[in-house]
């Protein structure tokens, strides 16, 4: 039987890597350096030992290893982890990567490298090694110190930036020479990525929850890695890199509570391919290049260490960290990372980076790795020396800045909040609609032309695109919130710009709606655009569209928070989230209030401020859960219910100078109330499916009018929707949190008592 050379190559590679790895671990050196050393020894450049024969096959396995490594990096990263790392990690990563890239580019230009070589050199120097840094922290027993947690948070952010940096580098490489085309391609790429993220979060957790019970370990590996390679290929087809597709696949799994299972199941495969990748890195190190370029290698290593120290320290200080903490963090981020090898491979594969830079960056990486433990061990001494020798005036300025920065509270002006909300809404929903329009004219329309007549294909394409536009036009036009209302009431001068913002959203929708009409029917059919726009605006106001969008939004948010919900449920059991998250405050309507005589429906606290009026006391009379036609008079005592942020905003609008106690719903219910006939009760009711309101939206369920109860929250598949929109649909399995008088709440709960099935007679 003939044994393929690849089998022999793998046997020697893996066995050598295992033996050398044990040796390096024994002498307290990073195992990755051992793998690189093995690759160097068995490469064609070092003929004294066994040499790999099937180099192309090993290169292919190495590329597979990169995909699987990026998939596992994605598995350890999710949206909530990005939020948890805080502003320090984000600011430091951006300042450090940006600054080091500029320094690396300038050094490359100084030694005569081409423009793209300079760009790739800067990118490779900017990335730090997570594996090496973590290993050094463990060996030096400093993992409990403050700066180490900040460094690990920065590395999380750095991984994310590195993945997208590869996308940008690939785009620059393909589109060099045409700046406008590169920018437009990057913008389009960002649009695709946003929609890709939304679609992935919406579908993947749902599908995994339904099929997980059917999967054993090997089937789970097949499904997860199959999706990894599928998204990698799709990314390549869309103009991204395969690494980005693999990273996104991993991050989609990371957001589910099955991410840990996927990571454990495929972990051994990742480890094997990671060994092959790092060994292949060593195989590309030409000793002749190192001997020839050592005068560049040493300066590159020094520049990497010094530039990272300067810019990482600067980033930490800018984010509000003390000088000593910032310096220790800067020294810790010295080693050039594994991503640098991947970026180098990308540059060579694209044909825009000279191959001799690969062994140069690997050699520089080894030097920075060797000096990192020394730098970390002495960082405290350097920090103390720096504090003792810096001018006292500069120290005073730094201490004042970092202290004020860390203690600073958020007092964002209302207009800034309004503009931020407007831009985020425009970007999110506008991009989704834009991608739908582009997909319609580039994918759907050409496909339909192959099977049906042109007119029919155009009509179907426009209808499909406009269905998406109609669904997402509603939240995009939903600008009237607490901030909008406050600005509108504060000054008449605010009203024209607020109307302009609303008009800009309509114009954006009109432009996107024009794209399929222009492409299919030509620019002369403006009448069609007018009809389409009017239809979109009219349809977006309907109940069915509102309900459909809310169902999509709720499912997306539930999937996005699935991992967190599962962890909380496992640790604490069923959560009585409403009692703690809903707050209540009462106040007396002043005599000079400009809304005296208006009805609750006209005030629209619930629609625009996410606040419900649960009770009004007028003299000796008490009105529980007043209807929309109830008029507010001076001296009325209103009881307002909502989330803390909304309560604070409505307080700022209605009674800013009056101090009132804000209580949680739990505290309010537990307080003694002398008038029991007017007391409110709160109850959680699980929907069994037999209720007359099941399957209907809240507004159509008639719960308020028929039972005189108010829905304060709905828990869907464990995800709490607090102060839900009236168009949200009530479904079987939901848990309703309702408020009303004792008798009314009990009457509503009686609807949900399951009827027992008759027992079968025994023979």
Secondary structure, 3 states (H helix, E strand, C coil): CCCCHHHHHHHHHHHHHHHHHHHHHHCCCCHHHHHHHHHHHCCCCCCCCCCCCCHHHHHHHHHHHHHHHHHHHHHCCCHHHHHHCHHHHHHHHHHHHHHHHHHHHHHHHHCCCCHHHHHHHHHHHHCECHHHHHHHHHHCCCCCCHHHHHHHHHHHHHHHHHHHHHHHHHHHHHHCCCHHHHHHHHHHHHHHHHHHHHHHHHHHHHHHHHHHHHCCHHHHHHHHHHHHHHHHHHHHHCCCCHHHHHHHHHHHHHCCCCHHHHHHHHHHHHHHHHHHHHHHHHHCCCHHHHHHHHHHHHHHHHHHHHHHHHHHHHHHHHCCCCHHHHHHHHHHCCCECHHHHHHHHHHHHCCCCCCHHHHHHHHHHHHHHHHHHHHHHHHHHHHHHHHHHCCHHHHHHHHHHHHHHHHCCCCCCHHHHHHHHHHHHHHHHHHHHHHHHHHHHHHHHHHHHCCCCHHHHHHHHHHHHHHHHHHHHHHHHCCCCHHHHHHHHHCCHHHHHHHHHHHHHHHHHHHHHHHHHHHHHCCCCHHHHHHHHHHHHHHHCCHHHHHHHHHHHHHHHHHHCHHHHHHHHHHHCCCCHHHHHEEEEEEECCCCCCCCCCEHHHHCHHHHHCCEEEEEEECCEEEECCCCCCECCCCCEEEEEEEHHHHHHHHHHHCCCCCCCCEEHHHHHHCCCCCHHHCEEEEEEECCCCCCCCCCECCCCCHHHHHCEEEEEEEECCEEEECCCCCCECCCCCEEEEEEEHHHHHHHHHCCCCCCCCCCCCC
